[in-house]
Amino acid sequence: MGSSGKAVCFRVLTVVFGILLWLIGVAILGFSIYLRVDYWINQYVGASEELTKYTVSVYIFIAAGAVIILFCIVGIYGAIRPDKCALIVYMIYLPLMFGMLVGGGVYAYIYREEIENTIKNSSLLREIVQLKYGSNARVTQAIDYMQEELECCGGNSYTDYGLSQWKQSYVQGEAQERENKTPLSCCKNVKTYEDLPGLQNKYCNMYVEGETGEVLDKVNPMIWRRGCGEAFVELIQENIGIAAALCFSIVAVILLAIIFCALLLFFLRKSPVPREDDVVYEMARTQEKSPYPARGGPYANLYQS
């Protein structure tokens, strides 16, 4: 295969990997926008001012997705034309994107430990449950949703509700209503009781009650025992492997794109890119007594007998 044939081959490969990276950029941009506008995720983050700073990372991913889309279009254009200037810009951008992803992966690993320390080992969620649940509608909705979806109760455990403002905010005439109780979202069978009438179906008992209504020293088997801080950290740990695999896959695609783009530039440098008027020029030059000198290139002496 000649240098022109190899150039065509690497043009095709550059376009294919450029489209693949463009699709990755669209996926990153779309998912980041989803994270920013999703109602329940905003409820979680808005539950505490300490968590709002983490929305900065979402904006970084939105910007990264937009930049990937833009430069991949430049690279695809440069390979189709072919345009060496566009390919050089694309070639400069690819290593930068490679470095950004590697650096982002390292930061994500460190950031994961920071989240674990913030949520699991601190009193953040416990304080949110004890001070804001029941009095702040946004926080109440977020915690109820978290407890149902992550199968947990309270910040550190279900006993957080025993010292909460929610317990103290009794309805007049029902002073003992929330004693040794948690919200219904802490129950394993919450779907069974949430639409039923009656006070006994409004809450989840912390402990088993005897036949006469006395509280026994036995934890209710139908209540989630683990705290939501622990459950949230487990969710992160379960998905960190998937995130790492995706990150390494994208890095591999970028490496291949760098190799193919570099080879394409090399072969385009060896074989000049034909211009649109080369065939017409050669037809005119090869006519009898033509004053035109040989131009060279792939169409040189095309019509000579």
C-alpha positions as CSV (number, residue, x, y, z in Angstrom):
1,M,0.0,0.0,0.0
2,G,1.4,3.4,-1.0
3,S,1.6,6.4,1.2
4,S,-1.6,7.9,-0.3
5,G,-3.5,4.6,0.4
6,K,-2.2,4.6,4.0
7,A,-3.3,8.2,4.4
8,V,-6.8,7.3,3.3
9,C,-6.8,4.4,5.8
10,F,-5.8,6.6,8.7
11,R,-8.2,9.3,7.6
12,V,-11.0,6.8,8.0
13,L,-9.7,5.6,11.4
14,T,-9.4,9.2,12.6
15,V,-13.0,10.0,11.6
16,V,-14.3,6.8,13.3
17,F,-12.5,7.5,16.6
18,G,-13.4,11.2,16.3
19,I,-17.1,10.2,16.1
20,L,-16.7,7.8,19.0
21,L,-15.1,10.6,21.2
22,W,-17.8,13.0,20.0
23,L,-20.5,10.5,21.2
24,I,-18.6,10.2,24.5
25,G,-18.6,14.0,24.8
26,V,-22.4,14.1,24.2
27,A,-23.0,11.4,26.8
28,I,-20.9,13.4,29.4
29,L,-22.6,16.6,28.6
30,G,-26.1,15.1,28.7
31,F,-25.5,13.2,32.0
32,S,-24.0,16.2,33.6
33,I,-26.9,18.4,32.7
34,Y,-29.2,15.6,34.1
35,L,-27.3,15.7,37.4
36,R,-27.7,19.5,37.5
37,V,-31.4,19.6,36.9
38,D,-32.6,16.4,38.5
39,Y,-35.0,17.3,41.3
40,W,-34.1,14.6,43.8
41,I,-30.3,15.1,43.4
42,N,-30.8,18.8,44.0
43,Q,-32.9,17.9,47.1
44,Y,-30.0,15.8,48.5
45,V,-27.4,18.5,47.8
46,G,-29.7,21.3,49.1
47,A,-30.2,19.5,52.4
48,S,-26.9,21.0,53.6
49,E,-24.8,24.0,52.7
50,E,-21.7,21.8,53.2
51,L,-22.8,19.7,50.2
52,T,-23.6,22.5,47.8
53,K,-19.9,23.1,47.0
54,Y,-19.9,19.7,45.2
55,T,-22.1,21.1,42.4
56,V,-18.9,22.7,41.1
57,S,-17.7,19.3,39.8
58,V,-21.0,19.0,37.8
59,Y,-20.2,22.3,36.0
60,I,-16.7,21.1,35.3
61,F,-18.1,18.0,33.6
62,I,-20.6,20.1,31.6
63,A,-17.7,22.3,30.3
64,A,-15.6,19.2,29.6
65,G,-18.4,17.6,27.6
66,A,-18.9,20.7,25.5
67,V,-15.1,21.1,24.8
68,I,-14.9,17.4,23.7
69,I,-17.8,17.9,21.3
70,L,-16.2,21.1,19.8
71,F,-12.7,19.7,19.2
72,C,-13.9,16.4,17.9
73,I,-15.9,18.2,15.3
74,V,-12.6,20.0,14.4
75,G,-10.8,16.7,14.2
76,I,-13.5,15.0,12.0
77,Y,-13.5,18.0,9.7
78,G,-9.7,17.9,9.4
79,A,-9.7,14.2,8.6
80,I,-12.5,14.4,6.0
81,R,-11.0,17.4,4.0
82,P,-8.1,16.6,4.8
83,D,-7.0,19.9,6.5
84,K,-3.6,19.8,8.2
85,C,-4.2,22.9,10.4
86,A,-7.4,21.4,11.8
87,L,-5.7,18.1,12.4
88,I,-2.8,19.8,14.2
89,V,-5.3,21.6,16.5
90,Y,-7.0,18.3,17.2
91,M,-3.7,16.6,17.8
92,I,-2.7,19.3,20.4
93,Y,-6.1,19.0,22.1
94,L,-6.1,15.1,22.4
95,P,-3.1,14.9,24.8
96,L,-4.6,17.8,26.9
97,M,-7.9,15.8,27.1
98,F,-5.9,12.7,28.1
99,G,-4.2,14.6,30.9
100,M,-7.5,16.1,32.1
101,L,-9.1,12.6,32.3
102,V,-6.2,11.1,34.2
103,G,-6.0,14.0,36.5
104,G,-9.8,13.9,36.9
105,G,-9.6,10.2,37.8
106,V,-7.1,10.8,40.5
107,Y,-9.1,13.7,41.9
108,A,-12.3,11.6,41.8
109,Y,-10.6,8.9,43.9
110,I,-9.4,11.5,46.4
111,Y,-12.8,13.2,46.3
112,R,-14.5,9.8,47.0
113,E,-12.6,9.5,50.3
114,E,-13.6,13.1,51.1
115,I,-17.3,12.3,50.6
116,E,-16.9,9.2,52.7
117,N,-15.3,11.1,55.5
118,T,-17.8,13.9,55.2
119,I,-20.9,11.7,55.3
120,K,-20.0,8.5,57.1
121,N,-17.6,9.7,59.8
122,S,-19.0,13.1,60.5
123,S,-22.3,14.1,62.1
124,L,-23.5,15.9,59.0
125,L,-26.5,13.7,58.1
126,R,-27.4,13.0,61.8
127,E,-27.6,16.8,62.4
128,I,-29.7,17.3,59.2
129,V,-32.1,14.6,60.4
130,Q,-32.3,15.9,64.0
131,L,-32.5,19.6,63.2
132,K,-34.2,19.9,59.8
133,Y,-36.4,16.9,59.2
134,G,-40.1,17.8,59.6
135,S,-39.4,21.6,59.7
136,N,-37.9,22.0,56.2
137,A,-40.1,20.6,53.5
138,R,-37.2,20.3,51.0
139,V,-35.0,18.4,53.4
140,T,-38.0,16.2,54.6
141,Q,-38.7,15.1,51.0
142,A,-35.1,14.4,50.3
143,I,-34.6,12.3,53.4
144,D,-37.8,10.3,52.9
145,Y,-36.7,9.6,49.3
146,M,-33.2,8.6,50.4
147,Q,-34.5,6.3,53.2
148,E,-36.9,4.5,50.8
149,E,-34.4,4.1,47.9
150,L,-31.3,3.3,49.9
151,E,-33.1,1.2,52.5
152,C,-31.8,3.1,55.5
153,C,-33.0,5.2,58.4
154,G,-31.7,8.3,60.0
155,G,-28.2,9.7,59.6
156,N,-26.2,7.3,61.7
157,S,-29.0,5.0,62.7
158,Y,-32.8,4.9,63.3
159,T,-32.2,6.2,66.9
160,D,-31.4,9.7,65.5
161,Y,-35.1,10.4,65.5
162,G,-35.4,9.8,69.2
163,L,-33.5,13.2,69.8
164,S,-34.9,15.0,66.8
165,Q,-36.9,18.2,66.4
166,W,-39.4,16.0,64.4
167,K,-40.2,14.1,67.6
168,Q,-40.6,17.3,69.6
169,S,-43.0,18.9,67.1
170,Y,-46.0,17.2,68.4
171,V,-49.5,17.9,67.2
172,Q,-51.6,19.3,70.0
173,G,-53.4,16.6,71.9
174,E,-51.1,13.8,70.6
175,A,-48.1,14.3,72.9
176,Q,-47.0,10.6,72.8
177,E,-47.7,10.1,69.1
178,R,-44.0,10.1,68.0
179,E,-42.5,8.4,71.1
180,N,-40.2,5.5,69.9
181,K,-41.3,6.2,66.3
182,T,-39.6,7.1,63.1
183,P,-41.1,8.4,59.8
184,L,-42.9,5.7,57.8
185,S,-40.2,5.9,55.1
186,C,-37.9,3.9,57.5
187,C,-40.1,0.8,57.3
188,K,-39.3,-2.0,55.0
189,N,-43.0,-2.4,54.1
190,V,-43.6,1.3,53.6
191,K,-45.6,0.8,50.4
192,T,-48.1,-1.4,52.4
193,Y,-49.0,1.3,54.9
194,E,-48.4,4.7,53.3
195,D,-51.9,4.9,51.8
196,L,-53.8,3.4,54.8
197,P,-55.7,5.7,57.2
198,G,-55.1,5.8,61.0
199,L,-52.3,7.0,63.3
200,Q,-50.8,3.5,63.5
201,N,-50.0,3.7,59.8
202,K,-48.3,7.1,59.9
203,Y,-45.1,6.1,61.6
204,C,-42.6,3.2,61.9
205,N,-42.1,1.7,65.4
206,M,-38.5,1.5,66.6
207,Y,-39.2,-1.4,68.9
208,V,-41.7,-4.3,69.0
209,E,-44.8,-3.6,71.0
210,G,-46.5,-6.2,73.3
211,E,-50.1,-7.2,73.1
212,T,-51.2,-4.5,75.5
213,G,-49.2,-1.8,73.7
214,E,-46.1,-1.8,75.9
215,V,-42.7,-1.2,74.3
216,L,-40.5,-4.3,74.4
217,D,-36.7,-4.2,74.4
218,K,-36.5,-5.6,71.0
219,V,-35.8,-3.8,67.7
220,N,-38.6,-3.8,65.2
221,P,-37.6,-6.3,62.5
222,M,-39.4,-4.2,59.9
223,I,-37.3,-1.1,60.3
224,W,-34.1,-0.4,58.4
225,R,-31.3,-0.4,61.0
226,R,-28.4,1.0,59.1
227,G,-27.9,4.8,58.8
228,C,-28.2,6.6,55.5
229,G,-24.6,7.8,55.8
230,E,-23.3,4.3,55.6
231,A,-25.8,3.4,52.8
232,F,-24.7,6.4,50.7
233,V,-21.0,5.5,51.1
234,E,-21.8,1.9,50.1
235,L,-23.5,3.2,47.0
236,I,-20.4,5.2,46.0
237,Q,-18.2,2.2,46.6
238,E,-20.4,-0.1,44.5
239,N,-20.3,2.3,41.6
240,I,-16.7,3.5,41.7
241,G,-15.5,0.4,39.8
242,I,-17.9,1.1,37.0
243,A,-16.8,4.7,36.9
244,A,-13.1,3.7,36.8
245,A,-13.7,1.2,34.0
246,L,-15.5,3.9,31.9
247,C,-12.7,6.3,32.6
248,F,-10.0,3.8,31.4
249,S,-12.0,3.0,28.3
250,I,-12.2,6.6,27.3
251,V,-8.4,7.0,28.0
252,A,-7.8,4.0,25.7
253,V,-9.9,5.5,22.9
254,I,-8.0,8.8,23.2
255,L,-4.7,7.0,23.0
256,L,-5.7,5.3,19.8
257,A,-7.1,8.6,18.4
258,I,-3.7,10.2,19.1
259,I,-1.8,7.4,17.3
260,F,-4.1,7.5,14.3
261,C,-4.1,11.3,14.0
262,A,-0.2,11.4,14.3
263,L,0.1,8.7,11.6
264,L,-2.3,10.6,9.4
265,L,-0.3,13.8,9.7
266,F,2.8,11.8,8.9
267,F,1.5,10.3,5.7
268,L,-0.2,13.5,4.6
269,R,3.2,15.2,4.9
270,K,4.8,12.5,2.7
271,S,2.1,12.6,0.0
272,P,0.9,16.1,-1.0
273,V,-2.8,16.5,-0.8
274,P,-4.3,16.7,-4.4
275,R,-6.0,19.9,-5.3
276,E,-9.3,20.1,-7.2
277,D,-7.7,21.5,-10.4
278,D,-4.9,18.9,-10.6
279,V,-6.7,16.7,-13.2
280,V,-7.6,19.7,-15.4
281,Y,-4.0,21.0,-15.2
282,E,-2.5,17.6,-16.2
283,M,-5.0,17.4,-19.1
284,A,-3.9,20.8,-20.4
285,R,-0.2,20.1,-19.8
286,T,-0.1,16.9,-21.7
287,Q,-1.6,18.4,-24.8
288,E,0.6,18.6,-27.8
289,K,3.0,21.6,-27.6
290,S,1.7,22.5,-24.2
291,P,3.7,25.3,-22.5
292,Y,2.8,24.0,-19.0
293,P,5.6,22.6,-16.9
294,A,5.1,19.4,-14.9
295,R,3.3,20.2,-11.6
296,G,4.0,16.8,-9.9
297,G,1.7,15.1,-7.4
298,P,-0.5,12.1,-7.9
299,Y,-1.8,13.1,-11.3
300,A,1.6,13.9,-12.9
301,N,2.0,12.3,-16.4
302,L,-1.5,10.9,-16.0
303,Y,-2.3,11.3,-19.7
304,Q,1.1,10.7,-21.2
305,S,1.2,7.8,-23.7
